[in-house]
Amino acid sequence: MGDIDTHAPDAEEQLITLPPKARGPEIESLLADIRAVPSRTLIVFDGSRVETMSTPLALLMLSTLKSREDQSPPAAVLNPTPAIVDGFSDLGLFKDLMKMEFRT
């Protein structure tokens, strides 16, 4: 599985570190990590290492947002790289990116 921070079993937030490049195996690992997060726990994507924003990664993040849209915010992104912002913009998903809380 990917990097997931599980310091406290009942944590209100779960940090999921996004890889520099997300392809098939990395996407599968991230999906498993996301599925393991309890539904009321805020997912915080650490985007500081992302070099290339793949379409599958953007869709995985979008799916996470949609599945948690009853929460405010549905997810957060920590230290997003320009690749994340550009990737969402290139795919016409910028408005969806803006649904996340941005952290530095």
TORTI-405528 format. One line per field, with one value per residue (C-alpha): x, y, z; residue in one letter; chain. Coordinates in Angstrom, 3 decimals, always signed. Each point is the difference from the previous one (the first is absolute). Example, Ala and Ser with C-alpha at 12.3 -4.5 7.8 and 13.67 -1.06 7.14 Angstrom:
BEGIN
u <- (+12.300_+1.370)
v <- (-4.500_+3.440)
w <- (+7.800_-0.660)
rest <- (A_S)
kette <- (A_A)
This chain:
BEGIN
u <- (+0.000_+0.971_+1.101_-2.823_+0.327_-1.775_+1.290_-3.376_-2.620_-2.847_+1.745_-2.213_+2.349_+1.894_+3.083_+0.485_+3.214_-0.339_+2.917_+2.074_-1.555_-3.150_-0.479_-1.922_+1.707_+0.181_-3.673_-1.017_+1.997_-1.511_-3.490_+0.582_+1.263_-3.031_-2.427_+1.588_-0.778_-3.199_-2.751_-0.110_+3.789_+1.368_+2.409_+2.989_+1.944_+3.671_+0.685_+3.516_+1.713_-2.256_+2.058_-2.515_-3.764_-1.401_-3.624_-0.525_+1.323_-2.271_-2.982_+0.869_+0.127_-3.237_-1.689_+1.138_-1.519_-3.287_-0.241_+0.465_-1.944_-2.225_+3.055_+1.411_+2.632_-0.253_+3.832_+3.081_+3.248_+3.253_+2.712_-1.401_+2.570_-0.723_-0.377_-3.147_-1.606_+1.010_-1.221_-3.450_-0.172_+1.077_-2.740_-2.654_-0.317_+1.286_-3.352_+0.191_+3.522_-1.330_-2.337_+3.040_+1.542_+3.531_+2.725_+3.641)
v <- (+0.000_+3.640_+2.307_+0.416_+1.612_-2.055_+1.541_-0.017_-2.654_+2.500_+2.901_+2.707_+0.280_-2.518_+1.056_-1.734_+0.816_+0.230_-1.436_+2.055_-1.942_-2.081_-2.852_-3.283_-1.531_+3.319_+0.726_-3.429_+0.585_+3.463_-1.388_-2.639_+2.699_+2.216_-2.876_-0.730_+3.503_+0.179_+1.964_+2.862_+0.469_+2.873_-1.166_+2.307_-0.592_+0.925_+1.343_+1.276_-2.758_-0.022_+0.596_-1.232_+0.132_-2.996_-0.234_-3.096_+1.894_+2.971_-2.324_-1.836_+3.295_+1.125_-3.268_+0.506_+3.494_-1.235_-2.854_+2.461_+2.972_+0.009_+1.152_+3.505_-0.113_-3.394_-0.251_+2.168_+0.275_+0.831_+1.850_-0.619_+0.315_+1.970_-3.390_-0.693_+3.348_-0.193_-3.595_+0.793_+3.105_-1.903_-2.576_+2.676_-0.952_+3.195_+0.707_-3.445_+0.683_+3.132_-2.152_-1.127_+1.920_+1.124_-0.195_+1.003)
w <- (+0.000_-0.298_+2.771_+2.464_+3.410_+2.636_+3.243_+1.739_-0.671_+0.444_-1.715_-1.430_-2.981_-2.100_-1.975_-3.344_-1.826_-3.759_-2.009_-2.470_-2.899_+0.404_-2.420_+0.338_+3.058_+1.842_-0.731_+1.303_+3.173_+0.509_-0.565_+2.683_+2.387_-0.653_+0.460_+3.399_+1.304_+2.067_-1.734_+2.537_+0.042_-2.080_-2.681_-0.383_-3.205_+0.327_-3.483_+0.644_-2.029_-3.079_-3.140_-2.584_+0.457_-1.828_-1.054_+2.200_+3.023_-0.683_-0.400_+3.211_+1.878_-1.654_+0.962_+3.587_+0.005_-1.437_+2.513_+2.874_-1.345_+3.094_+1.992_+0.039_-1.312_-1.715_+0.023_+0.370_-1.924_+1.759_-1.927_-3.494_-2.760_-3.182_-1.737_+2.031_-0.788_-3.670_-0.295_+1.369_-2.210_-3.125_+0.625_+0.536_+3.678_+1.616_+1.685_+1.590_+1.243_+1.701_+2.123_+1.974_+2.849_-0.881_+2.655_+0.057)
rest <- (M_G_D_I_D_T_H_A_P_D_A_E_E_Q_L_I_T_L_P_P_K_A_R_G_P_E_I_E_S_L_L_A_D_I_R_A_V_P_S_R_T_L_I_V_F_D_G_S_R_V_E_T_M_S_T_P_L_A_L_L_M_L_S_T_L_K_S_R_E_D_Q_S_P_P_A_A_V_L_N_P_T_P_A_I_V_D_G_F_S_D_L_G_L_F_K_D_L_M_K_M_E_F_R_T)
kette <- (A_A_A_A_A_A_A_A_A_A_A_A_A_A_A_A_A_A_A_A_A_A_A_A_A_A_A_A_A_A_A_A_A_A_A_A_A_A_A_A_A_A_A_A_A_A_A_A_A_A_A_A_A_A_A_A_A_A_A_A_A_A_A_A_A_A_A_A_A_A_A_A_A_A_A_A_A_A_A_A_A_A_A_A_A_A_A_A_A_A_A_A_A_A_A_A_A_A_A_A_A_A_A_A)
